[in-house]
Amino acid sequence: MTTTQVRAACPHDCPDTCAILVTVENGIATEIKGDPDHPTTAGVLCTKVSRYAERTYSPDRLLYPLRRTGAKGEGKFERISWNEALDEIAARLKPLADTAPEAILPYSYCGTMGLLQGESMSSRFFNQLGASLLDRTICAMAGATGYKYTVGGSIGTDLEQFQDAKLILIWGGNPIASNLHFWMRAQEAKRRGAKLVAIDPYRSLTAEKCHLHIAPMPGTDAALALGMMHVLIAENLVDDDYIARYTLGYEQLKERAAAWTPARTAATCGIPEEQVLELARLYGQTARAGEPVAIRVNYGVQRVRGGGMAVRNIACLPALVGAWRHAAGGIQLSTSGSFPTNKPALQRPDLLKKLPRTINMTTIGDDLLRPASAVFGPRVDAVIVYNSNPVAVAPDSSKVQAGFAREDLFTVVLEQFQTDTVDYADIVLPATTQLEHADAHLAYGHLYMMANNPAIAPLGEAKPNTEIFRLMAARMGFTDPCFAETDDEMAAQAFRKDDARSVHFDWDSLKQKGWQKLDMPDAPFAYGKFPTPSGKCEFFSESMLADGLDPLPDYIENYESAASTPDLAAKYPLAMISPPARNFLNSTFVNVQSLRATEGEPQLDIHPDDATTRAINHGDMVRIFNDRGSFVCKARVTEKARKGLVVGLSIWWKKLARDGKNANEVTSQRLTDMGRAPTFYDTLVQVERAS
């Protein structure tokens, strides 16, 4: 028996990007465990990834190319050869490429976070083709944009410093479920005497274990941050020296914050006034005492109309109190901007002959149903989906489903399992899992470059995304040498070698070790040097003004709320959010039987008062609906959901729900204030007992 251990990395859309050790016996992966030597993974994997071998060897894996035989949506296919599949794809794409290449649309996101199997050879293929560009905004773009206007880039507190903080605000996230290794650091800080505060409309597993839980209504986080600023300034809990040296626009900010009294803030957020004061004083007084105060803000706060502004407002707080002076202070939204990623080398935008139109992935429901016009351009006639499951995850799901059901839409899906989207494909191409291909990774929750080595040979006839797009490029007649580059050759270009942050980057050595930390300062903004136009933390942003936005922190009401749409709120009086279920990651892992069994079935958490007025009992089947659609699930009557809010833990594959629907039946295609991102949590609904 031959036994080896292979270094790998978790590919999923999670900030932890864990270092993995895969034990392989006679070509079979027998054990998946966290690398105990990797400082952030520390030998620990989440429940989902620890079962990755179960997923890879699942009897439900797609292992051969398929052609549709039934109606779209039925999921009926026949096995075909790779040559047949590639010939049919080329035959359908070539006429479009010759006449209207923008009629071809890629649709992908973070089904893998790998720099190779994500957007490398695929981008080269679509750039050479001249296809429409995809605006990949569905998860993080609103917050990233607001943060960039303020701080200058996705750079923040190092994960490895949080255990030394004396106060940690966990704002808009549930790290027990979705950021486990940060939670381990927060727990260590708690053991050392730190206070943990959760700010979340839902009393999540994380909120239950914090010292203080504040539950503002969805979409009011920007107001809460303004209220904190008011108290910090009024009670002289700010760091005047840091403000004078390293910030821009403080006097204008003071004037704006003066209007956000604790009473106004509390009324807007739907929380007690005492909580506004307690939170601001706890933050300001801890910082004034010279102790590190840190914020871990997550993407839940930015899935509303004013989501970009909300993150911007929160990002102002560390500079106000001088929290950046400490390695364990400041804020982390994402660390991805710390990495010297060489995207031009990987994606080759120079292959574009002209700049095509851009279609936003959030509005795919409308855009697949949109006819050709002078404004829109050609109708979308072909979609190639990879690393995503839009029929399940995109908002306003009935329109998405109707678009993919078009008989005249040619759809190719690269997948590992028969997802909801695969059911609408004309051609299905089997893709490898992380155990079967090579990849290079950055992280957005720590500062390590990561390598993934293939542990086993591809199962069946599955192929890596990179190889699939190489084969399609060859069938289309593309001859640029870039389409012949191997995965190793591309990985060697993944990070810029001349950048001080990774001056020692070498792909061969990274593959051997598995991970390498960037050369970043422990406290990146202790002495200013923000990557903004001014080099300072910008309370007043000229860039925002130039982009037609309010240059100061502000509060932007939800599209759907009692204040902004009273008639709609009278009809649909409950706000709804749909955060991830603990055992799923977006729509990934939903089909893993052991994980789905743990989740049970789709459920809706509803406050006892809201349940009583609707004659809903715990365990009843309920219908959640608005003008966009409806879905059915089981009610859990619980005070975890604050009054006026219902919580549908997501995202279930539609085909695995009782009624073939999920929470995205009721979400909207409207976009955020900045970043062109979706507003999943800006949703009003009504709930009733299902007949």
C-alpha positions as CSV (number, residue, x, y, z in Angstrom):
1,M,0.0,0.0,0.0
2,T,1.3,3.4,-1.0
3,T,0.3,6.3,1.4
4,T,1.1,9.9,0.7
5,Q,0.0,13.2,2.2
6,V,-0.8,16.1,-0.1
7,R,-1.0,19.8,0.7
8,A,-4.2,21.4,-0.4
9,A,-6.4,24.5,0.3
10,C,-10.1,24.9,0.8
11,P,-11.6,26.5,-2.3
12,H,-14.8,27.8,-1.0
13,D,-16.2,31.3,-0.5
14,C,-15.2,31.6,3.1
15,P,-12.6,34.0,4.6
16,D,-10.7,31.2,6.4
17,T,-9.2,29.6,3.2
18,C,-7.9,26.7,5.3
19,A,-4.7,24.8,4.7
20,I,-5.6,21.1,4.2
21,L,-3.7,17.8,4.4
22,V,-5.1,15.0,2.3
23,T,-4.1,11.5,3.0
24,V,-4.1,9.3,-0.1
25,E,-3.8,5.5,0.0
26,N,-3.4,3.8,-3.4
27,G,-4.8,6.7,-5.2
28,I,-7.9,7.1,-2.9
29,A,-8.3,10.1,-0.6
30,T,-9.0,8.6,2.8
31,E,-8.6,11.5,5.2
32,I,-9.1,15.3,5.0
33,K,-7.8,17.3,7.9
34,G,-6.6,20.8,8.7
35,D,-2.9,21.6,8.6
36,P,-1.8,21.9,12.3
37,D,1.2,24.0,11.3
38,H,-0.7,26.6,9.4
39,P,-1.1,29.5,12.0
40,T,-4.8,30.3,11.1
41,T,-6.1,26.9,10.3
42,A,-4.4,25.3,13.4
43,G,-5.5,21.8,12.4
44,V,-9.2,22.7,12.5
45,L,-11.7,22.4,9.6
46,C,-15.4,23.2,9.6
47,T,-17.9,20.4,9.5
48,K,-18.5,21.0,5.8
49,V,-15.0,20.8,4.6
50,S,-14.0,18.0,6.9
51,R,-16.4,15.9,4.9
52,Y,-14.9,16.9,1.5
53,A,-14.0,13.3,0.6
54,E,-17.7,12.4,1.0
55,R,-18.5,15.1,-1.4
56,T,-15.8,14.1,-3.9
57,Y,-16.7,10.4,-3.9
58,S,-20.5,11.0,-3.9
59,P,-22.5,8.7,-6.1
60,D,-24.2,11.8,-7.4
61,R,-21.1,13.2,-9.0
62,L,-21.3,14.3,-12.6
63,L,-18.6,12.3,-14.3
64,Y,-19.4,12.4,-18.0
65,P,-20.6,15.0,-20.5
66,L,-24.3,15.1,-20.9
67,R,-26.9,16.4,-23.5
68,R,-30.4,17.4,-22.7
69,T,-33.1,15.0,-23.8
70,G,-36.2,16.4,-21.9
71,A,-37.7,19.8,-21.5
72,K,-35.7,22.5,-19.8
73,G,-35.9,22.2,-16.1
74,E,-36.8,18.5,-16.2
75,G,-33.1,17.5,-15.7
76,K,-33.2,14.6,-18.2
77,F,-30.0,13.9,-20.1
78,E,-28.1,11.4,-22.1
79,R,-24.4,10.6,-21.9
80,I,-22.2,11.8,-24.8
81,S,-18.5,12.0,-25.5
82,W,-16.3,15.0,-24.9
83,N,-15.8,15.3,-28.7
84,E,-19.6,15.4,-29.2
85,A,-20.0,18.0,-26.5
86,L,-17.3,20.2,-27.7
87,D,-18.4,20.0,-31.3
88,E,-22.0,21.0,-30.4
89,I,-20.8,23.9,-28.2
90,A,-18.5,25.2,-31.1
91,A,-21.3,24.8,-33.6
92,R,-23.7,26.9,-31.5
93,L,-21.1,29.5,-30.5
94,K,-19.3,30.2,-33.7
95,P,-22.2,31.8,-35.6
96,L,-22.8,34.1,-32.6
97,A,-19.1,34.9,-32.3
98,D,-19.1,35.9,-36.0
99,T,-22.1,38.1,-35.9
100,A,-22.9,39.2,-32.3
101,P,-20.4,37.9,-29.7
102,E,-22.0,39.9,-27.0
103,A,-25.0,37.6,-27.3
104,I,-22.8,35.1,-25.4
105,L,-22.6,35.6,-21.6
106,P,-20.4,33.9,-19.0
107,Y,-22.0,33.4,-15.6
108,S,-19.7,32.5,-12.7
109,Y,-18.8,33.5,-9.2
110,C,-17.1,31.9,-6.2
111,G,-18.0,28.3,-6.4
112,T,-14.2,28.1,-6.2
113,M,-12.0,31.0,-5.0
114,G,-9.0,29.6,-6.9
115,L,-7.1,32.0,-9.1
116,L,-6.8,29.3,-11.8
117,Q,-10.1,27.4,-11.7
118,G,-11.9,30.7,-11.1
119,E,-11.1,33.4,-13.6
120,S,-8.0,32.6,-15.6
121,M,-8.4,30.4,-18.7
122,S,-12.1,31.1,-18.7
123,S,-11.5,34.9,-18.9
124,R,-9.0,34.4,-21.7
125,F,-11.6,32.4,-23.6
126,F,-14.4,35.0,-23.2
127,N,-12.1,37.9,-23.9
128,Q,-10.9,36.3,-27.1
129,L,-14.5,35.6,-28.0
130,G,-15.6,39.2,-27.4
131,A,-18.5,38.0,-25.1
132,S,-20.4,40.2,-22.8
133,L,-18.6,41.0,-19.6
134,L,-20.2,39.9,-16.3
135,D,-20.3,42.3,-13.4
136,R,-19.6,39.9,-10.5
137,T,-21.2,41.8,-7.7
138,I,-23.5,39.3,-6.0
139,C,-21.7,39.0,-2.7
140,A,-19.3,41.7,-1.7
141,M,-19.1,44.7,-4.0
142,A,-21.2,47.2,-2.1
143,G,-19.2,46.8,1.1
144,A,-15.9,46.7,-0.7
145,T,-16.8,49.9,-2.5
146,G,-17.8,51.8,0.6
147,Y,-14.7,50.5,2.4
148,K,-12.4,51.5,-0.4
149,Y,-13.8,55.1,-0.5
150,T,-12.9,55.3,3.2
151,V,-9.8,53.3,3.8
152,G,-8.5,52.9,0.3
153,G,-8.6,49.2,-0.3
154,S,-9.5,45.8,1.1
155,I,-6.8,45.9,3.8
156,G,-7.5,45.5,7.5
157,T,-6.6,43.9,10.8
158,D,-4.6,40.7,10.6
159,L,-6.6,37.7,11.8
160,E,-3.6,36.6,13.9
161,Q,-3.9,39.8,16.1
162,F,-7.6,39.6,17.2
163,Q,-6.9,37.6,20.3
164,D,-5.1,40.6,21.8
165,A,-8.1,43.0,21.4
166,K,-9.9,44.1,24.5
167,L,-13.2,44.7,22.7
168,I,-14.4,43.1,19.5
169,L,-17.5,44.2,17.6
170,I,-18.8,41.4,15.4
171,W,-21.0,43.4,13.0
172,G,-23.3,41.7,10.5
173,G,-21.8,38.2,10.6
174,N,-22.1,34.8,12.3
175,P,-18.5,33.5,12.4
176,I,-19.4,30.3,14.2
177,A,-21.0,29.3,10.9
178,S,-19.0,31.2,8.4
179,N,-15.7,32.3,9.8
180,L,-14.7,29.7,12.3
181,H,-11.0,30.6,12.7
182,F,-11.8,34.2,13.4
183,W,-14.2,32.9,16.1
184,M,-11.4,30.8,17.6
185,R,-9.4,34.0,18.0
186,A,-12.3,35.9,19.4
187,Q,-12.9,33.2,21.9
188,E,-9.2,33.4,23.0
189,A,-9.6,37.2,23.4
190,K,-12.7,36.5,25.5
191,R,-10.7,34.2,27.7
192,R,-8.1,37.0,28.1
193,G,-10.8,39.4,29.3
194,A,-12.1,41.0,26.1
195,K,-15.7,41.9,25.6
196,L,-17.5,40.6,22.5
197,V,-20.5,42.5,21.0
198,A,-22.7,41.1,18.3
199,I,-24.6,43.5,16.1
200,D,-27.1,41.5,14.0
201,P,-30.9,41.6,13.6
202,Y,-30.8,37.8,14.3
203,R,-29.7,36.2,17.5
204,S,-27.4,33.8,15.8
205,L,-25.2,31.2,17.4
206,T,-22.5,33.8,17.6
207,A,-24.7,36.4,19.1
208,E,-25.8,34.0,21.8
209,K,-22.2,33.6,22.9
210,C,-21.3,37.3,23.1
211,H,-21.5,39.6,26.1
212,L,-23.9,42.0,24.4
213,H,-26.2,41.5,21.4
214,I,-27.7,44.5,19.6
215,A,-30.4,43.8,17.0
216,P,-31.0,46.7,14.7
217,M,-33.6,46.3,11.9
218,P,-32.0,45.3,8.6
219,G,-30.7,48.3,6.7
220,T,-30.2,50.5,9.7
221,D,-26.5,49.8,10.4
222,A,-25.4,53.0,8.8
223,A,-27.6,54.9,11.3
224,L,-26.2,53.0,14.2
225,A,-22.7,53.9,13.2
226,L,-23.7,57.6,12.9
227,G,-25.2,57.4,16.3
228,M,-22.0,56.0,17.7
229,M,-20.1,58.8,16.0
230,H,-22.4,61.4,17.7
231,V,-21.7,60.0,21.2
232,L,-18.0,59.6,20.6
233,I,-17.6,63.2,19.5
234,A,-20.1,64.7,22.0
235,E,-18.4,62.9,24.9
236,N,-14.9,63.6,23.7
237,L,-14.0,59.9,23.3
238,V,-12.1,60.5,20.0
239,D,-8.4,60.5,19.4
240,D,-7.7,64.1,18.4
241,D,-4.1,63.4,17.5
242,Y,-4.8,60.5,15.1
243,I,-7.7,62.5,13.6
244,A,-5.5,65.6,13.0
245,R,-2.6,63.5,11.5
246,Y,-4.3,60.8,9.5
247,T,-7.9,61.7,8.6
248,L,-9.6,64.0,6.2
249,G,-12.9,65.8,6.7
250,Y,-13.4,65.6,10.4
251,E,-15.1,69.0,10.8
252,Q,-17.7,68.1,8.1
253,L,-18.2,64.7,9.8
254,K,-18.8,66.4,13.2
255,E,-21.6,68.5,11.6
256,R,-23.2,65.4,10.0
257,A,-23.0,63.3,13.1
258,A,-24.4,66.0,15.3
259,A,-27.9,65.3,13.9
260,W,-27.7,61.6,14.9
261,T,-28.7,61.8,18.5
262,P,-29.1,58.6,20.5
263,A,-32.8,59.1,20.4
264,R,-33.0,59.5,16.6
265,T,-30.6,56.6,16.1
266,A,-32.6,54.3,18.4
267,A,-35.8,55.1,16.7
268,T,-34.4,54.5,13.3
269,C,-32.8,51.2,14.3
270,G,-35.6,49.9,16.4
271,I,-33.5,49.4,19.5
272,P,-33.4,51.0,23.0
273,E,-31.6,54.4,23.3
274,E,-29.6,52.9,26.1
275,Q,-28.0,50.4,23.8
276,V,-26.7,53.2,21.5
277,L,-25.1,54.9,24.4
278,E,-23.7,51.7,25.9
279,L,-22.2,50.6,22.6
280,A,-20.6,53.9,21.8
281,R,-19.2,54.4,25.3
282,L,-17.9,50.9,25.4
283,Y,-16.0,51.4,22.1
284,G,-14.8,54.9,22.9
285,Q,-13.8,54.4,26.5
286,T,-11.9,51.2,25.8
287,A,-9.9,52.9,23.1
288,R,-9.4,56.0,25.3
289,A,-7.9,53.7,28.0
290,G,-5.2,52.7,25.4
291,E,-6.6,49.3,24.7
292,P,-7.1,47.7,21.3
293,V,-10.6,47.8,20.0
294,A,-11.4,45.8,16.8
295,I,-14.4,45.4,14.4
296,R,-15.0,42.4,12.3
297,V,-17.6,43.6,9.8
298,N,-19.1,41.1,7.4
299,Y,-21.2,41.3,4.3
300,G,-24.6,41.0,5.9
301,V,-24.8,44.7,6.5
302,Q,-24.3,45.6,2.8
303,R,-27.2,43.6,1.3
304,V,-29.6,46.5,1.4
305,R,-30.1,49.7,-0.6
306,G,-27.6,51.7,1.5
307,G,-25.2,48.8,2.1
308,G,-22.1,50.5,0.7
309,M,-22.7,53.5,2.9
310,A,-23.3,51.3,5.9
311,V,-19.8,49.7,5.5
312,R,-18.3,53.1,4.9
313,N,-19.8,54.5,8.1
314,I,-18.5,51.6,10.1
315,A,-15.1,51.9,8.5
316,C,-14.8,55.5,9.8
317,L,-15.0,54.4,13.5
318,P,-11.5,53.0,14.0
319,A,-9.9,56.2,12.8
320,L,-12.1,58.3,15.1
321,V,-10.8,56.6,18.2
322,G,-7.3,55.8,16.9
323,A,-7.9,52.1,16.9
324,W,-5.5,51.7,14.0
325,R,-2.5,52.5,16.3
326,H,-2.7,48.9,17.6
327,A,-2.0,45.7,15.8
328,A,-5.1,44.2,17.4
329,G,-7.2,47.3,16.7
330,G,-8.9,48.6,13.5
331,I,-11.3,46.7,11.3
332,Q,-11.4,43.8,9.0
333,L,-13.9,43.5,6.1
334,S,-11.5,41.7,3.8
335,T,-7.8,41.2,3.4
336,S,-7.9,40.4,-0.3
337,G,-6.4,43.8,-1.2
338,S,-3.2,42.9,0.6
339,F,-2.4,40.3,-2.1
340,P,-0.3,41.3,-5.1
341,T,-2.5,39.3,-7.5
342,N,-1.5,39.5,-11.1
343,K,-4.9,39.4,-12.7
344,P,-3.9,40.8,-16.1
345,A,-1.4,38.0,-16.6
346,L,-4.0,35.4,-15.6
347,Q,-7.0,36.8,-17.4
348,R,-5.5,38.6,-20.4
349,P,-7.8,41.5,-20.9
350,D,-5.5,42.6,-23.8
351,L,-7.2,39.8,-25.9
352,L,-10.4,42.0,-26.2
353,K,-10.7,43.6,-29.6
354,K,-13.1,46.2,-28.2
355,L,-14.8,46.7,-24.8
356,P,-18.1,44.7,-24.7
357,R,-21.2,45.6,-22.8
358,T,-21.4,44.5,-19.1
359,I,-24.3,42.6,-17.7
360,N,-24.8,42.5,-13.9
361,M,-25.1,39.0,-12.5
362,T,-27.7,40.3,-10.0
363,T,-30.1,41.3,-12.8
364,I,-29.8,38.0,-14.7
365,G,-33.5,37.4,-14.3
366,D,-34.5,40.5,-16.2
367,D,-31.6,40.3,-18.7
368,L,-32.3,36.8,-19.9
369,L,-35.8,37.9,-20.7
370,R,-34.8,41.2,-22.3
371,P,-35.2,41.5,-26.1
372,A,-32.5,43.0,-28.3
373,S,-32.5,46.8,-28.4
374,A,-30.3,49.8,-29.2
375,V,-29.8,50.3,-25.5
376,F,-29.3,46.7,-24.3
377,G,-27.6,45.4,-27.4
378,P,-28.2,41.8,-28.7
379,R,-30.4,39.4,-26.9
380,V,-28.6,36.9,-24.7
381,D,-28.6,33.7,-26.8
382,A,-26.0,31.6,-25.0
383,V,-24.9,31.3,-21.4
384,I,-21.9,29.4,-20.1
385,V,-22.3,28.8,-16.3
386,Y,-19.4,27.7,-14.1
387,N,-18.6,28.0,-10.4
388,S,-22.2,29.2,-9.8
389,N,-25.8,28.0,-9.4
390,P,-27.9,31.0,-10.5
391,V,-31.3,29.3,-10.6
392,A,-30.9,28.9,-6.8
393,V,-28.8,31.8,-5.8
394,A,-29.8,34.8,-7.9
395,P,-32.6,37.1,-6.7
396,D,-36.1,37.3,-8.0
397,S,-35.9,33.6,-8.7
398,S,-39.1,33.1,-10.8
399,K,-37.7,35.4,-13.5
400,V,-34.3,33.7,-13.3
401,Q,-36.0,30.4,-13.8
402,A,-38.1,31.7,-16.7
403,G,-35.0,33.1,-18.4
404,F,-33.1,29.8,-18.2
405,A,-36.3,28.0,-19.4
406,R,-36.1,29.7,-22.8
407,E,-35.9,27.1,-25.5
408,D,-33.9,29.4,-27.7
409,L,-31.2,30.0,-25.0
410,F,-28.2,27.7,-25.5
411,T,-26.9,26.9,-22.0
412,V,-23.7,25.1,-21.1
413,V,-23.0,24.3,-17.4
414,L,-19.7,23.1,-15.9
415,E,-20.6,21.3,-12.7
416,Q,-19.8,18.7,-10.1
417,F,-23.4,17.9,-9.3
418,Q,-26.8,18.2,-10.8
419,T,-27.8,21.5,-9.3
420,D,-31.0,23.5,-10.1
421,T,-29.1,25.2,-12.9
422,V,-27.9,22.0,-14.4
423,D,-31.5,21.0,-14.9
424,Y,-31.8,23.8,-17.5
425,A,-28.6,23.1,-19.4
426,D,-28.4,21.9,-23.0
427,I,-24.9,20.6,-22.4
428,V,-23.4,19.6,-19.1
429,L,-19.6,19.3,-18.7
430,P,-18.3,17.4,-15.6
431,A,-15.9,19.5,-13.5
432,T,-13.3,18.3,-11.0
433,T,-13.4,19.0,-7.3
434,Q,-10.5,20.6,-5.3
435,L,-8.9,17.2,-4.7
436,E,-8.5,16.6,-8.4
437,H,-6.8,19.7,-9.7
438,A,-4.2,22.3,-9.0
439,D,-4.9,25.9,-7.9
440,A,-3.4,29.0,-6.4
441,H,-5.3,30.9,-3.7
442,L,-5.4,34.2,-2.0
443,A,-7.6,34.7,1.1
444,Y,-9.9,37.4,2.2
445,G,-9.7,36.6,5.9
446,H,-6.0,36.2,6.5
447,L,-2.6,37.0,4.8
448,Y,-1.4,33.7,3.4
449,M,-0.8,32.8,-0.2
450,M,-2.0,29.2,-0.6
451,A,-1.3,26.3,-3.0
452,N,-3.6,23.4,-3.8
453,N,-1.9,20.3,-5.2
454,P,-4.1,17.6,-6.8
455,A,-4.4,14.7,-4.5
456,I,-6.1,12.2,-6.7
457,A,-6.7,11.6,-10.4
458,P,-9.9,13.1,-11.8
459,L,-12.9,10.7,-11.4
460,G,-14.6,9.5,-14.5
461,E,-14.1,12.0,-17.3
462,A,-14.2,15.1,-15.1
463,K,-11.8,17.9,-16.1
464,P,-10.6,21.1,-14.4
465,N,-12.2,24.3,-15.5
466,T,-8.9,25.4,-17.0
467,E,-8.7,22.3,-19.2
468,I,-12.4,22.6,-20.3
469,F,-11.8,26.1,-21.5
470,R,-8.6,25.1,-23.2
471,L,-10.5,22.5,-25.1
472,M,-13.3,24.9,-26.0
473,A,-10.7,27.5,-27.2
474,A,-9.1,24.9,-29.5
475,R,-12.6,23.9,-30.9
476,M,-13.2,27.6,-31.6
477,G,-9.9,27.9,-33.4
478,F,-8.2,30.2,-31.0
479,T,-4.4,30.1,-31.6
480,D,-2.9,32.6,-29.1
481,P,-0.1,30.8,-27.2
482,C,-1.8,31.7,-23.9
483,F,-4.4,29.0,-24.5
484,A,-1.7,26.4,-24.4
485,E,-0.3,27.4,-21.0
486,T,-0.5,24.7,-18.3
487,D,-1.9,25.2,-14.9
488,D,1.6,25.3,-13.4
489,E,2.6,27.9,-15.9
490,M,-0.4,30.1,-15.0
491,A,0.0,29.5,-11.3
492,A,3.6,30.8,-11.6
493,Q,2.1,34.1,-12.7
494,A,-0.6,34.3,-10.0
495,F,1.2,36.8,-7.8
496,R,3.5,39.6,-8.8
497,K,7.1,38.6,-7.9
498,D,8.4,42.2,-7.9
499,D,5.9,43.3,-5.1
500,A,7.4,43.8,-1.7
501,R,4.5,41.9,-0.1
502,S,5.5,38.7,-1.8
503,V,9.1,39.3,-2.9
504,H,9.9,35.6,-2.3
505,F,7.0,34.2,-4.1
506,D,7.9,31.1,-6.1
507,W,5.2,28.6,-7.2
508,D,7.3,25.5,-6.9
509,S,8.2,26.3,-3.3
510,L,4.7,27.3,-2.5
511,K,3.4,24.0,-3.7
512,Q,5.9,22.2,-1.4
513,K,5.1,24.2,1.7
514,G,1.4,24.8,0.9
515,W,1.3,28.4,2.2
516,Q,3.3,31.5,2.7
517,K,2.5,34.7,4.6
518,L,2.7,38.1,3.0
519,D,5.1,40.7,4.3
520,M,2.6,43.1,5.8
521,P,3.0,45.4,8.8
522,D,1.2,44.2,12.0
523,A,-0.6,47.5,12.3
524,P,-1.1,48.6,8.6
525,F,-2.4,52.2,9.3
526,A,-0.7,53.0,12.7
527,Y,1.0,56.0,11.0
528,G,-1.7,56.7,8.3
529,K,-0.4,55.8,4.9
530,F,-3.9,54.8,3.8
531,P,-4.1,53.8,0.1
532,T,-6.7,56.6,-0.5
533,P,-6.0,59.6,-2.9
534,S,-5.1,61.7,0.2
535,G,-3.2,59.0,2.0
536,K,-5.6,59.5,4.9
537,C,-8.8,57.9,6.2
538,E,-11.3,59.9,4.3
539,F,-14.4,61.0,6.3
540,F,-14.9,63.3,3.4
541,S,-14.3,61.6,0.0
542,E,-13.7,63.7,-3.1
543,S,-13.9,60.4,-5.0
544,M,-17.5,59.8,-3.9
545,L,-18.4,63.4,-4.8
546,A,-16.9,62.8,-8.3
547,D,-19.0,59.6,-8.6
548,G,-22.2,61.5,-7.7
549,L,-22.5,60.3,-4.2
550,D,-22.7,62.1,-0.8
551,P,-19.1,62.6,0.2
552,L,-19.9,62.2,3.9
553,P,-21.3,59.3,5.9
554,D,-25.0,59.2,5.6
555,Y,-28.0,57.0,6.2
556,I,-30.0,55.7,3.2
557,E,-33.3,54.1,3.9
558,N,-34.2,50.7,2.5
559,Y,-36.1,50.4,-0.7
560,E,-38.7,48.5,1.3
561,S,-39.4,49.8,4.8
562,A,-42.2,51.3,6.8
563,A,-40.5,54.7,6.4
564,S,-39.8,54.6,2.7
565,T,-42.8,52.6,1.4
566,P,-45.6,52.8,4.0
567,D,-48.2,51.3,1.6
568,L,-46.0,48.4,0.8
569,A,-45.1,47.9,4.5
570,A,-48.8,47.8,5.4
571,K,-49.3,45.0,2.9
572,Y,-46.1,43.2,3.8
573,P,-45.2,44.2,7.3
574,L,-42.3,41.8,8.0
575,A,-38.7,42.3,7.0
576,M,-36.9,39.2,5.9
577,I,-33.2,38.2,5.7
578,S,-31.8,34.9,4.4
579,P,-28.3,34.3,5.9
580,P,-26.5,31.1,5.3
581,A,-27.5,27.9,7.1
582,R,-24.7,26.6,9.3
583,N,-24.1,23.4,7.2
584,F,-24.3,25.0,3.8
585,L,-22.1,27.5,2.0
586,N,-24.4,29.5,-0.3
587,S,-25.8,26.6,-2.3
588,T,-22.7,24.4,-1.9
589,F,-23.0,21.3,0.3
590,V,-26.8,21.3,0.1
591,N,-26.6,17.9,-1.7
592,V,-24.3,16.3,0.9
593,Q,-26.7,13.9,2.6
594,S,-25.1,14.0,6.0
595,L,-25.1,17.9,6.1
596,R,-28.6,18.2,4.7
597,A,-29.8,15.7,7.3
598,T,-28.4,18.0,10.0
599,E,-30.3,21.0,8.6
600,G,-33.5,19.0,8.3
601,E,-35.6,21.0,5.9
602,P,-36.1,24.7,5.0
603,Q,-37.3,26.7,8.0
604,L,-38.3,30.2,8.9
605,D,-37.6,31.7,12.3
606,I,-40.4,34.0,13.4
607,H,-40.8,36.0,16.7
608,P,-43.5,34.7,19.1
609,D,-45.5,37.9,18.9
610,D,-45.5,37.9,15.1
611,A,-46.5,34.2,15.1
612,T,-49.3,34.8,17.6
613,T,-51.0,37.5,15.5
614,R,-50.9,35.1,12.5
615,A,-52.1,32.0,14.4
616,I,-48.8,30.3,13.6
617,N,-47.5,27.6,15.9
618,H,-44.1,26.1,16.1
619,G,-43.7,23.5,13.4
620,D,-46.5,24.8,11.2
621,M,-46.0,25.0,7.5
622,V,-46.1,28.6,6.5
623,R,-46.2,30.6,3.2
624,I,-43.9,33.5,2.9
625,F,-44.9,35.9,0.1
626,N,-44.8,39.3,-1.5
627,D,-45.5,40.7,-5.0
628,R,-42.5,38.9,-6.5
629,G,-43.4,35.4,-5.4
630,S,-43.8,32.9,-2.5
631,F,-42.2,29.9,-0.9
632,V,-43.2,27.4,1.8
633,C,-41.3,26.1,4.7
634,K,-41.6,25.1,8.4
635,A,-42.0,27.7,11.1
636,R,-39.8,27.9,14.1
637,V,-41.3,30.2,16.7
638,T,-38.3,31.7,18.5
639,E,-37.0,34.9,20.0
640,K,-33.8,34.5,17.9
641,A,-35.7,36.6,15.3
642,R,-36.5,40.0,16.7
643,K,-40.0,41.3,16.4
644,G,-40.9,42.5,12.9
645,L,-38.2,40.2,11.3
646,V,-38.3,36.7,9.8
647,V,-35.2,34.7,9.0
648,G,-35.0,32.1,6.3
649,L,-31.7,30.3,6.7
650,S,-30.5,29.6,3.2
651,I,-29.7,28.7,0.4
652,W,-31.6,25.5,-0.3
653,W,-31.6,23.9,-3.8
654,K,-35.1,24.5,-5.0
655,K,-35.6,20.9,-6.1
656,L,-34.9,19.8,-2.5
657,A,-37.7,22.0,-1.0
658,R,-41.2,20.8,-0.6
659,D,-42.6,23.3,-3.1
660,G,-39.6,23.5,-5.4
661,K,-38.8,27.0,-4.3
662,N,-36.5,28.9,-2.0
663,A,-36.0,32.3,-0.3
664,N,-35.0,34.0,-3.5
665,E,-38.6,33.8,-4.8
666,V,-39.2,37.0,-2.7
667,T,-35.9,38.8,-3.1
668,S,-35.4,41.7,-5.5
669,Q,-33.1,42.6,-8.4
670,R,-32.7,46.1,-7.1
671,L,-29.1,47.3,-6.7
672,T,-27.2,49.0,-3.8
673,D,-26.3,52.6,-3.5
674,M,-22.7,51.9,-4.7
675,G,-21.0,48.8,-6.1
676,R,-24.0,47.7,-8.2
677,A,-24.6,44.8,-5.7
678,P,-27.8,43.0,-4.7
679,T,-30.2,43.9,-2.0
680,F,-31.2,40.4,-0.6
681,Y,-31.9,41.7,2.9
682,D,-34.0,44.7,1.7
683,T,-37.1,42.6,1.5
684,L,-40.6,42.9,2.9
685,V,-42.9,39.9,3.2
686,Q,-46.1,38.6,4.7
687,V,-46.3,35.2,6.4
688,E,-49.4,33.0,6.8
689,R,-50.1,29.4,7.7
690,A,-50.0,27.3,4.6
691,S,-53.2,25.6,3.6
